[in-house]
């Protein structure tokens, strides 16, 4: 360790010791180190590289990959406004500008005294109670101009977050409709003991009969995953719970972890029992860091109750424990191979497949990665059996599905339905009126127009990871698609050129149309780029990045064409405007310092 005057010196040594100097825990070490000093200085990064015996380039690339790691100083109060479309619909943009004005700051600027910086983040997972922001990773919901003023006063007074009004940080569950999962009362350990009574093969057989499909959106059959991981060659096996729900409009995992954490952990333990794993990881979304203390306390309680740890439930040789890893703001880590890369302490970039995680996953060993909701459903199958579970829903989509409903509705929140429910039924239940469109499964999902509201939520019709965003007839669907375009440009991991470059070009084209420089040329380019990205991006998230563009162009083309101001191609670049900084430096603004013709014009 180098000798330097920062307060992180001794603390960093303790962090490295607590993480066993394990290089696979690099992301956790970076997160914990940043909590001490507020940012990651060159000295701190160098010390971490030395302590973990890693190349400094590896440590820097990992620190630079994640949005919530800062390699330059930020404010002691780090304020991040949710920039999700539903937050924008509720006025987050005006509130953001209001806070900047009150604090006399610009976007992402650190105040002169180092006290505060204000910026935007993609989505905080609080769409049912927005607008929302994060301040030092703590969520503040239901923002109003008055609350923004109060927060500004607290920041100016230097009051620590622990002394802020507790109701600022209250996060509601907003469960509106309950069914098999949300409506049941489960006693801890009952499902686990039922699984043990059946034995690993017997429990796996019930999983096969249930036809449980993954609730992350892809819908892969859970039993097939477990069976493949169980039989694959390897010296160890792992269970990973994907709690990195970064898809805009989704917040069901937040509620499940906040209210039903025991379900999640027991489902993971049953998975460990079936596939023969001794270790599980919960990969927790960085925006949900506030849940970490309660989740750790819950795990400790399970260990004391012999529902986790050694010889679980008195079953000799059944050893399984769970460790929580916290992400750091990377949407792409919702993709299972990118998540595994992050678990190993690397930038979360999707792997080339095959091999698949079930044969070559965490540390090259067989690994099953399941969604939070999927693991909760395992309890229903363990207690009631696969046949009874399969009796709900449809033949291809058994059981129930939780929807995160937000947008132009009277009652945003969670709604659990048997698979096969019509879109129109959900809209009626949540109090939606004059609906123009529904975006199902987030920015990467499908946009439905009113003539499609008779369709059903099911893998064979409208599959979804859970997001259900409603837009009434007052909304401009171009603005919705533009927000999604910015989201994907910001969240691209940069691994492949089609996504890295393509999403940026799409975002720029949408901005050009919004600025009044769009023509039919841009519309044609959007269609061409959509095909290129969809056909050649490396991972599923990249191939789905233009879904909202193609859907809204097809179903709401008029909203695009209303913004096309010229029949001919028009450059968006204004050379005369670009020379403004040069004129300022030269202290000139006379006629000779301007171009005669402003290219692109205004």
C-alpha positions as CSV (number, residue, x, y, z in Angstrom):
1,X,0.0,0.0,0.0
2,X,1.3,3.4,-0.9
3,X,1.7,6.1,1.9
4,X,-0.8,8.9,1.1
5,X,-2.7,11.4,3.1
6,X,-6.2,10.4,2.1
7,X,-8.5,9.1,4.7
8,X,-9.0,5.9,2.7
9,X,-5.5,4.6,3.5
10,X,-6.2,2.4,6.6
11,X,-9.8,1.9,5.6
12,X,-8.7,0.5,2.2
13,X,-6.5,-2.0,3.9
14,X,-9.5,-3.2,6.0
15,X,-11.6,-3.4,2.8
16,X,-9.1,-5.5,1.1
17,X,-8.8,-7.8,4.1
18,X,-12.6,-8.1,4.4
19,X,-12.7,-9.2,0.8
20,X,-9.9,-11.7,1.3
21,X,-7.7,-9.9,-1.3
22,X,-9.8,-11.7,-3.9
23,X,-9.5,-10.2,-7.3
24,X,-13.0,-11.5,-8.3
25,X,-14.4,-9.1,-5.7
26,X,-12.9,-6.1,-7.5
27,X,-16.3,-4.4,-8.1
28,X,-17.2,-4.8,-4.4
29,X,-13.8,-3.4,-3.4
30,X,-14.2,-0.4,-5.6
31,X,-17.7,0.2,-4.3
32,X,-16.6,0.0,-0.6
33,X,-13.5,2.2,-1.3
34,X,-15.6,4.8,-2.9
35,X,-18.0,4.9,0.1
36,X,-15.0,5.9,2.2
37,X,-13.5,8.7,0.1
38,X,-16.5,9.7,-2.1
39,X,-14.6,8.9,-5.4
40,X,-11.8,6.7,-6.7
41,X,-8.6,8.6,-7.0
42,X,-5.6,7.5,-9.0
43,X,-3.8,6.6,-5.8
44,X,-6.7,4.6,-4.5
45,X,-7.0,2.7,-7.8
46,X,-3.2,2.0,-7.7
47,X,-3.5,0.7,-4.2
48,X,-6.4,-1.6,-5.1
49,X,-4.4,-2.9,-8.1
50,X,-1.5,-3.6,-5.8
51,X,-3.6,-5.2,-3.0
52,X,-5.4,-7.5,-5.4
53,X,-2.4,-8.2,-7.5
54,X,-4.1,-7.0,-10.7
55,X,-2.8,-4.8,-13.5
56,X,-3.7,-1.2,-13.0
57,X,-5.2,-1.2,-16.5
58,X,-7.7,-3.9,-15.4
59,X,-8.7,-1.9,-12.3
60,X,-9.1,1.3,-14.3
61,X,-11.2,-0.3,-17.1
62,X,-13.5,-1.8,-14.5
63,X,-13.8,1.5,-12.6
64,X,-14.5,3.4,-15.8
65,X,-17.1,0.9,-17.0
66,X,-19.7,1.4,-14.3
67,X,-21.8,4.6,-14.1
68,X,-21.8,4.7,-10.3
69,X,-18.0,4.7,-10.0
70,X,-16.4,8.1,-10.1
71,X,-12.7,8.6,-11.1
72,X,-13.1,12.4,-10.7
73,X,-14.3,14.2,-7.6
74,X,-18.1,14.5,-7.2
75,X,-20.1,16.2,-4.5
76,X,-20.3,14.9,-1.0
77,X,-24.0,14.9,-1.8
78,X,-24.2,13.0,-5.1
79,X,-27.7,13.7,-6.5
80,X,-28.9,11.7,-9.4
81,X,-32.3,12.3,-11.0
82,X,-34.1,9.5,-12.6
83,X,-34.4,10.2,-16.4
84,X,-36.8,7.4,-17.2
85,X,-39.7,8.4,-19.4
86,X,-42.3,7.9,-16.6
87,X,-40.3,10.2,-14.3
88,X,-40.1,12.8,-17.2
89,X,-43.9,12.5,-17.6
90,X,-44.3,13.4,-14.0
91,X,-42.1,16.5,-14.3
92,X,-38.6,15.4,-13.3
93,X,-37.1,17.6,-16.0
94,X,-38.5,20.8,-14.4
95,X,-37.5,19.6,-10.9
96,X,-34.0,18.9,-12.1
97,X,-33.7,22.4,-13.6
98,X,-35.2,23.9,-10.4
99,X,-32.6,22.2,-8.2
100,X,-29.7,23.3,-10.4
101,X,-31.0,26.9,-10.2
102,X,-31.4,26.8,-6.4
103,X,-27.9,25.4,-6.0
104,X,-26.4,27.7,-8.8
105,X,-25.0,24.7,-10.6
106,X,-25.0,23.2,-14.1
107,X,-25.6,19.6,-15.0
108,X,-22.9,17.3,-13.5
109,X,-21.0,20.3,-12.1
110,X,-19.4,20.0,-8.6
111,X,-20.1,23.0,-6.4
112,X,-17.1,25.2,-5.5
113,X,-17.0,23.9,-1.9
114,X,-17.3,20.3,-3.1
115,X,-20.5,19.8,-1.3
116,X,-22.9,18.8,-4.1
117,X,-23.2,17.6,-7.7
118,X,-26.4,17.0,-9.6
119,X,-26.7,14.8,-12.6
120,X,-29.1,12.3,-14.3
121,X,-29.2,8.5,-14.2
122,X,-31.2,6.2,-16.5
123,X,-33.8,4.8,-14.1
124,X,-34.0,4.3,-10.3
125,X,-36.7,1.6,-10.3
126,X,-39.2,3.9,-8.6
127,X,-41.5,4.4,-11.5
128,X,-44.6,3.8,-9.4
129,X,-43.8,6.6,-7.0
130,X,-41.8,9.1,-9.1
131,X,-40.4,11.5,-9.9
132,X,-37.5,10.1,-7.9
133,X,-33.8,10.8,-7.3
134,X,-30.9,9.1,-5.6
135,X,-28.8,11.0,-3.1
136,X,-25.7,9.0,-2.1
137,X,-27.5,5.8,-3.2
138,X,-30.6,6.5,-1.1
139,X,-33.9,6.9,-3.0
140,X,-36.1,9.9,-2.5
141,X,-39.5,9.5,-4.1
142,X,-42.5,11.6,-4.9
143,X,-40.5,14.7,-5.6
144,X,-42.3,18.1,-5.7
145,X,-40.9,21.7,-6.0
146,X,-41.3,22.1,-2.2
147,X,-39.4,18.9,-1.5
148,X,-36.6,20.0,-3.8
149,X,-36.4,23.3,-2.0
150,X,-36.2,21.4,1.3
151,X,-33.5,19.1,0.0
152,X,-31.5,22.1,-1.2
153,X,-31.7,23.7,2.3
154,X,-30.5,20.4,3.9
155,X,-27.6,20.2,1.6
156,X,-26.6,23.8,2.1
157,X,-26.8,23.2,5.9
158,X,-24.5,20.2,5.5
159,X,-26.9,18.0,7.4
160,X,-26.0,14.3,7.1
161,X,-28.6,12.0,5.4
162,X,-29.2,10.2,8.7
163,X,-30.7,13.5,10.0
164,X,-32.9,14.1,7.0
165,X,-36.7,13.4,7.5
166,X,-37.2,9.7,7.3
167,X,-40.3,10.0,5.2
168,X,-38.1,11.3,2.3
169,X,-36.7,7.7,2.0
170,X,-40.0,5.8,2.4
171,X,-40.4,3.4,-0.5
172,X,-43.9,2.0,-0.9
173,X,-44.6,-1.5,-2.2
174,X,-47.8,-0.5,-4.0
175,X,-49.1,-4.1,-4.4
176,X,-52.5,-3.7,-6.2
177,X,-53.4,-7.2,-7.2
178,X,-52.3,-10.4,-5.5
179,X,-52.4,-14.0,-6.7
180,X,-50.3,-17.1,-6.2
181,X,-47.1,-15.4,-5.1
182,X,-48.1,-12.0,-3.6
183,X,-51.2,-13.3,-2.0
184,X,-49.8,-16.4,-0.2
185,X,-48.6,-16.7,3.3
186,X,-45.4,-18.8,3.4
187,X,-43.7,-20.1,6.6
188,X,-39.9,-20.0,6.2
189,X,-38.4,-23.5,5.5
190,X,-41.7,-25.2,4.5
191,X,-40.9,-25.3,0.8
192,X,-37.3,-26.2,1.4
193,X,-38.2,-29.2,3.6
194,X,-40.7,-30.3,1.0
195,X,-38.0,-30.2,-1.7
196,X,-35.6,-32.2,0.6
197,X,-38.3,-34.8,1.1
198,X,-38.6,-35.2,-2.6
199,X,-34.8,-35.4,-3.1
200,X,-32.9,-33.5,-5.8
201,X,-34.1,-35.7,-8.7
202,X,-37.7,-35.7,-7.4
203,X,-37.7,-31.9,-7.1
204,X,-36.2,-31.5,-10.5
205,X,-39.0,-33.7,-11.9
206,X,-41.6,-31.5,-10.3
207,X,-39.9,-28.5,-11.9
208,X,-40.2,-30.2,-15.3
209,X,-43.9,-31.0,-14.8
210,X,-44.6,-27.3,-13.8
211,X,-43.0,-26.0,-17.0
212,X,-41.9,-22.9,-15.1
213,X,-40.3,-20.5,-17.5
214,X,-37.9,-17.7,-16.6
215,X,-39.5,-14.4,-15.6
216,X,-36.7,-12.3,-16.9
217,X,-38.3,-12.0,-20.3
218,X,-36.6,-14.7,-22.4
219,X,-38.8,-17.4,-21.0
220,X,-36.3,-20.2,-21.0
221,X,-37.5,-23.3,-19.1
222,X,-36.1,-23.3,-15.6
223,X,-35.9,-27.1,-15.2
224,X,-33.8,-27.4,-18.4
225,X,-31.3,-24.9,-17.0
226,X,-31.1,-26.7,-13.7
227,X,-30.7,-30.1,-15.3
228,X,-27.9,-28.9,-17.6
229,X,-26.1,-27.3,-14.6
230,X,-26.6,-30.4,-12.5
231,X,-25.1,-32.8,-15.1
232,X,-22.4,-30.6,-16.6
233,X,-18.8,-31.6,-15.7
234,X,-17.2,-29.3,-13.1
235,X,-15.5,-29.1,-9.7
236,X,-18.2,-26.7,-8.3
237,X,-21.6,-25.4,-9.1
238,X,-23.2,-22.0,-8.5
239,X,-26.6,-20.5,-8.2
240,X,-27.0,-16.8,-9.3
241,X,-30.0,-14.7,-8.6
242,X,-30.2,-11.9,-11.2
243,X,-31.6,-8.9,-9.2
244,X,-30.3,-6.3,-11.7
245,X,-33.6,-5.2,-13.1
246,X,-32.4,-2.2,-15.1
247,X,-35.2,-2.3,-17.8
248,X,-37.0,1.1,-17.6
249,X,-40.4,0.7,-16.0
250,X,-39.6,-2.4,-14.1
251,X,-39.7,-2.5,-10.2
252,X,-41.2,-5.8,-9.2
253,X,-37.8,-7.2,-8.0
254,X,-37.5,-4.2,-5.7
255,X,-40.8,-5.1,-4.0
256,X,-40.0,-8.8,-3.9
257,X,-36.6,-8.1,-2.3
258,X,-38.1,-5.6,0.1
259,X,-41.1,-7.7,1.2
260,X,-40.5,-11.3,0.1
261,X,-36.7,-11.7,0.5
262,X,-37.2,-15.0,2.3
263,X,-38.9,-16.4,-0.9
264,X,-35.9,-15.4,-3.0
265,X,-33.3,-16.9,-0.7
266,X,-35.3,-20.1,-0.2
267,X,-35.8,-20.5,-3.9
268,X,-32.0,-20.1,-4.4
269,X,-31.4,-22.7,-1.7
270,X,-33.7,-25.2,-3.4
271,X,-31.9,-24.5,-6.7
272,X,-28.6,-25.2,-4.9
273,X,-30.0,-28.4,-3.5
274,X,-31.2,-29.6,-6.9
275,X,-28.1,-28.8,-8.9
276,X,-25.6,-29.7,-6.2
277,X,-24.2,-26.1,-5.6
278,X,-22.7,-25.0,-2.3
279,X,-22.6,-21.3,-3.1
280,X,-25.1,-18.7,-4.4
281,X,-24.9,-15.1,-5.3
282,X,-27.5,-12.4,-5.3
283,X,-26.5,-9.7,-7.8
284,X,-28.3,-6.6,-6.4
285,X,-28.9,-3.7,-8.7
286,X,-26.8,-0.6,-7.6
287,X,-29.9,1.5,-7.4
288,X,-31.2,-0.8,-4.7
289,X,-28.2,-0.5,-2.4
290,X,-30.5,0.8,0.3
291,X,-31.8,-2.7,0.6
292,X,-28.4,-4.3,1.5
293,X,-28.5,-4.0,5.3
294,X,-31.9,-5.6,5.6
295,X,-31.0,-8.4,3.1
296,X,-27.8,-9.2,5.0
297,X,-29.8,-9.3,8.2
298,X,-32.2,-11.7,6.6
299,X,-29.4,-14.0,5.6
300,X,-28.0,-14.0,9.1
301,X,-31.5,-15.0,10.4
302,X,-31.7,-17.9,7.9
303,X,-28.3,-19.1,9.1
304,X,-29.3,-19.0,12.7
305,X,-32.5,-21.0,11.8
306,X,-30.4,-23.7,9.9
307,X,-32.1,-22.7,6.7
308,X,-28.7,-21.7,5.2
309,X,-25.2,-22.7,5.9
310,X,-24.0,-26.2,6.9
311,X,-26.1,-29.3,7.0
312,X,-29.3,-27.4,6.2
313,X,-32.5,-28.6,7.9
314,X,-30.4,-31.4,9.5
315,X,-29.6,-32.9,6.0
316,X,-26.1,-34.2,6.3
317,X,-23.9,-32.8,3.5
318,X,-26.4,-30.2,2.3
319,X,-24.3,-27.1,2.6
320,X,-25.3,-23.9,0.8
321,X,-24.7,-20.2,1.5
322,X,-25.5,-16.9,-0.2
323,X,-23.4,-13.9,-0.8
324,X,-24.7,-10.5,-2.0
325,X,-22.8,-8.6,-4.7
326,X,-23.9,-5.0,-5.5
327,X,-23.8,-3.7,-9.0
328,X,-22.7,-0.2,-9.9
329,X,-25.0,1.2,-12.6
330,X,-24.8,-0.9,-15.7
331,X,-28.0,-1.9,-17.5
332,X,-26.1,-4.6,-19.6
333,X,-25.4,-6.6,-16.4
334,X,-29.0,-7.7,-16.6
335,X,-27.7,-10.0,-19.4
336,X,-26.6,-13.2,-17.6
337,X,-23.1,-13.5,-19.1
338,X,-22.4,-9.8,-18.5
339,X,-23.6,-10.3,-14.9
340,X,-21.2,-13.2,-14.4
341,X,-18.4,-11.1,-15.8
342,X,-19.2,-8.5,-13.2
343,X,-19.4,-11.1,-10.4
344,X,-15.8,-12.0,-11.4
345,X,-14.7,-8.4,-10.9
346,X,-14.6,-7.4,-14.6
347,X,-16.5,-4.9,-16.8
348,X,-19.9,-6.3,-17.4
349,X,-19.6,-7.1,-21.1
350,X,-21.6,-10.1,-22.5
351,X,-19.6,-13.2,-23.4
352,X,-19.7,-15.0,-26.7
353,X,-22.0,-18.0,-26.5
354,X,-21.7,-20.9,-26.6
355,X,-20.5,-22.0,-24.1
356,X,-23.5,-21.2,-22.0
357,X,-23.4,-20.4,-18.2
358,X,-25.0,-23.8,-17.3
359,X,-21.7,-25.5,-18.5
360,X,-19.2,-22.6,-18.3
361,X,-20.4,-19.8,-16.0
362,X,-18.9,-18.3,-12.8
363,X,-15.2,-19.1,-12.7
364,X,-15.7,-21.4,-15.6
365,X,-18.0,-23.7,-13.6
366,X,-21.6,-24.8,-14.2
367,X,-23.9,-21.9,-13.1
368,X,-27.6,-21.4,-13.2
369,X,-28.8,-17.8,-13.4
370,X,-32.4,-17.1,-12.5
371,X,-34.5,-14.0,-12.1
372,X,-35.8,-12.9,-8.7
373,X,-39.5,-13.7,-9.6
374,X,-38.5,-17.1,-11.0
375,X,-36.9,-18.2,-7.8
376,X,-39.9,-17.1,-5.8
377,X,-42.1,-19.3,-8.0
378,X,-40.0,-22.3,-7.0
379,X,-41.6,-22.3,-3.6
380,X,-45.1,-22.8,-5.1
381,X,-43.9,-25.9,-7.0
382,X,-42.0,-27.3,-4.0
383,X,-45.1,-27.1,-1.7
384,X,-48.0,-27.9,-4.1
385,X,-46.3,-29.9,-6.8
386,X,-45.6,-29.2,-10.5
387,X,-49.0,-30.4,-11.7
388,X,-51.0,-28.0,-9.6
389,X,-48.7,-25.2,-10.6
390,X,-49.2,-26.0,-14.3
391,X,-52.9,-25.7,-13.8
392,X,-52.7,-21.9,-13.7
393,X,-52.0,-19.7,-16.7
394,X,-51.8,-21.2,-20.2
395,X,-50.2,-24.4,-21.5
396,X,-47.1,-22.7,-22.7
397,X,-47.0,-20.0,-20.0
398,X,-47.8,-21.7,-16.7
399,X,-48.5,-19.9,-13.4
400,X,-48.8,-16.2,-12.8
401,X,-46.9,-13.1,-13.8
402,X,-46.2,-9.9,-11.9
403,X,-46.5,-6.7,-13.9
404,X,-44.9,-3.4,-12.9
405,X,-47.5,-0.9,-14.0
406,X,-46.6,2.8,-14.3
407,X,-47.3,5.9,-16.5
408,X,-50.7,7.4,-17.1
409,X,-52.7,5.3,-14.6
410,X,-54.6,6.0,-11.4
411,X,-53.1,3.2,-9.5
412,X,-49.4,2.5,-10.4
413,X,-47.8,-0.5,-8.7
414,X,-47.6,-4.3,-8.9
415,X,-50.3,-6.5,-10.5
416,X,-50.1,-10.3,-10.4
417,X,-52.2,-12.2,-12.9
418,X,-52.4,-15.7,-14.3
419,X,-50.7,-15.8,-17.7
420,X,-53.2,-15.1,-20.4
421,X,-54.6,-11.9,-19.0
422,X,-55.6,-9.4,-21.7
423,X,-53.9,-6.0,-22.0
424,X,-57.3,-4.4,-21.8
425,X,-58.0,-6.1,-18.4
426,X,-54.8,-4.7,-16.9
427,X,-55.6,-1.2,-18.2
428,X,-59.1,-1.4,-16.7
429,X,-57.7,-2.6,-13.3
430,X,-55.1,0.1,-13.0
431,X,-57.4,3.0,-14.0
432,X,-56.0,3.9,-17.4
433,X,-58.1,6.2,-19.7
434,X,-57.8,7.5,-23.2
435,X,-54.8,5.1,-23.7
436,X,-52.7,5.7,-26.8
437,X,-50.1,3.1,-26.3
438,X,-48.7,0.5,-23.9
439,X,-45.0,-0.3,-23.8
440,X,-44.6,-3.9,-22.5
441,X,-41.3,-5.2,-21.3
442,X,-39.5,-1.9,-21.1
443,X,-37.4,0.0,-23.7
444,X,-36.4,-3.3,-25.3
445,X,-39.9,-4.6,-25.4
446,X,-43.0,-4.1,-27.6
447,X,-45.2,-1.0,-28.1
448,X,-48.9,-1.8,-28.5
449,X,-51.5,0.4,-30.1
450,X,-55.2,0.3,-29.0
451,X,-56.2,-2.2,-31.7
452,X,-53.8,-4.7,-30.0
453,X,-55.2,-4.4,-26.5
454,X,-57.1,-7.7,-26.9
455,X,-53.7,-9.5,-26.9
456,X,-52.6,-11.4,-23.9
457,X,-49.6,-11.4,-21.6
458,X,-48.0,-14.8,-22.3
459,X,-44.8,-16.1,-23.9
460,X,-46.8,-17.2,-26.9
461,X,-48.3,-13.8,-27.5
462,X,-46.8,-10.7,-25.6
463,X,-43.9,-11.9,-23.5
464,X,-42.6,-9.5,-20.8
465,X,-40.0,-9.2,-18.0
466,X,-42.6,-7.2,-16.1
467,X,-42.6,-3.6,-17.3
468,X,-46.0,-2.2,-18.3
469,X,-45.9,1.5,-19.2
470,X,-49.1,3.3,-20.2
471,X,-49.2,6.4,-22.3
472,X,-52.4,8.4,-22.8
473,X,-53.4,10.4,-25.9
474,X,-51.7,13.6,-24.6
475,X,-48.3,12.0,-24.9
476,X,-46.0,12.3,-27.9
477,X,-44.8,8.8,-28.8
478,X,-41.9,10.3,-30.7
479,X,-40.6,11.7,-27.3
480,X,-41.1,8.3,-25.7
481,X,-39.0,6.6,-28.4
482,X,-36.4,9.3,-28.2
483,X,-36.0,8.8,-24.5
484,X,-35.5,5.1,-25.1
485,X,-33.0,5.9,-27.9
486,X,-30.9,8.0,-25.4
487,X,-31.2,5.2,-22.9
488,X,-29.6,2.6,-25.2
489,X,-26.9,5.0,-26.4
490,X,-26.0,5.7,-22.8
491,X,-26.1,2.1,-21.6
492,X,-24.3,0.4,-24.5
493,X,-21.4,-1.6,-23.0
494,X,-19.2,-0.7,-26.0
495,X,-18.3,-4.3,-26.8
496,X,-19.6,-4.5,-30.4
497,X,-19.6,-1.8,-33.1
498,X,-23.3,-2.2,-34.2
499,X,-24.5,-1.3,-30.7
500,X,-21.8,1.1,-29.6
501,X,-21.9,3.2,-32.8
502,X,-25.4,2.4,-34.0
503,X,-27.3,3.4,-30.9
504,X,-25.3,6.7,-30.8
505,X,-26.2,7.4,-34.4
506,X,-29.9,6.6,-33.8
507,X,-29.9,8.8,-30.8
508,X,-28.4,11.7,-32.8
509,X,-30.9,11.2,-35.6
510,X,-33.8,11.4,-33.1
511,X,-32.3,14.6,-31.7
512,X,-32.0,16.0,-35.2
513,X,-35.6,15.3,-35.9
514,X,-36.6,16.9,-32.5
515,X,-34.6,20.0,-33.3
516,X,-36.5,20.5,-36.6
517,X,-33.8,19.4,-39.0
518,X,-35.4,16.0,-39.9
519,X,-36.3,14.9,-43.4
520,X,-37.4,11.7,-45.1
521,X,-33.7,10.9,-45.3
522,X,-33.5,10.5,-41.5
523,X,-36.6,8.3,-41.5
524,X,-35.0,6.1,-44.1
525,X,-31.8,6.0,-42.0
526,X,-33.7,4.9,-38.9
527,X,-35.1,2.0,-40.8
528,X,-31.7,1.0,-42.2
529,X,-29.9,1.3,-38.9
530,X,-32.6,-0.7,-37.1
531,X,-32.1,-3.6,-39.5
532,X,-28.3,-3.4,-39.1
533,X,-28.3,-3.3,-35.3
534,X,-31.0,-6.0,-34.9
535,X,-29.1,-8.3,-37.3
536,X,-25.6,-7.9,-36.0
537,X,-25.4,-6.7,-32.4
538,X,-23.6,-9.1,-30.1
539,X,-26.2,-9.6,-27.3
540,X,-29.9,-9.7,-27.0
541,X,-30.0,-6.3,-25.4
542,X,-28.3,-4.8,-28.4
543,X,-30.5,-6.5,-30.9
544,X,-33.6,-5.1,-29.1
545,X,-32.3,-1.6,-28.7
546,X,-34.3,-0.3,-31.7
547,X,-37.6,-2.0,-30.9
548,X,-39.3,1.1,-29.7
549,X,-38.1,3.0,-32.8
550,X,-39.4,0.5,-35.2
551,X,-42.7,0.0,-33.3
552,X,-43.5,3.7,-33.0
553,X,-42.5,4.5,-36.6
554,X,-44.9,1.7,-37.8
555,X,-47.8,2.5,-35.4
556,X,-47.4,6.2,-34.8
557,X,-45.7,7.4,-37.9
558,X,-47.7,10.7,-38.0
559,X,-46.0,11.9,-34.8
560,X,-42.6,11.6,-36.6
561,X,-43.8,13.1,-39.9
562,X,-45.2,16.1,-38.1
563,X,-41.7,17.0,-37.1
564,X,-40.1,16.7,-40.6
565,X,-39.6,20.4,-41.6
566,X,-37.9,20.0,-44.9
567,X,-38.3,17.8,-48.0
568,X,-34.6,17.8,-48.7
569,X,-31.6,16.6,-46.6
570,X,-30.6,19.3,-44.1
571,X,-27.4,19.1,-42.1
572,X,-27.9,19.5,-38.4
573,X,-24.4,20.8,-37.9
574,X,-24.2,24.6,-37.6
575,X,-20.6,25.6,-38.4
576,X,-21.1,29.3,-37.5
577,X,-22.5,28.2,-34.1
578,X,-19.6,25.9,-33.6
579,X,-17.2,28.8,-33.9
580,X,-18.9,30.7,-31.1
581,X,-16.2,29.6,-28.5
582,X,-13.4,30.7,-30.9
583,X,-15.1,34.1,-31.2
584,X,-15.4,34.4,-27.5
585,X,-11.7,33.6,-27.0
586,X,-10.8,36.2,-29.6
587,X,-13.2,38.7,-28.1
588,X,-14.8,39.2,-31.5
589,X,-18.5,39.2,-32.5
590,X,-18.4,41.5,-35.6
591,X,-19.7,40.6,-39.0
592,X,-16.4,39.5,-40.3
593,X,-16.1,36.9,-37.5
594,X,-19.3,35.2,-38.7
595,X,-19.8,33.0,-41.8
596,X,-22.0,34.6,-44.4
597,X,-24.2,31.4,-44.5
598,X,-24.9,29.4,-41.4
599,X,-24.7,25.8,-42.6
600,X,-27.8,23.9,-41.4
601,X,-29.4,27.1,-40.2
602,X,-31.8,27.4,-37.4
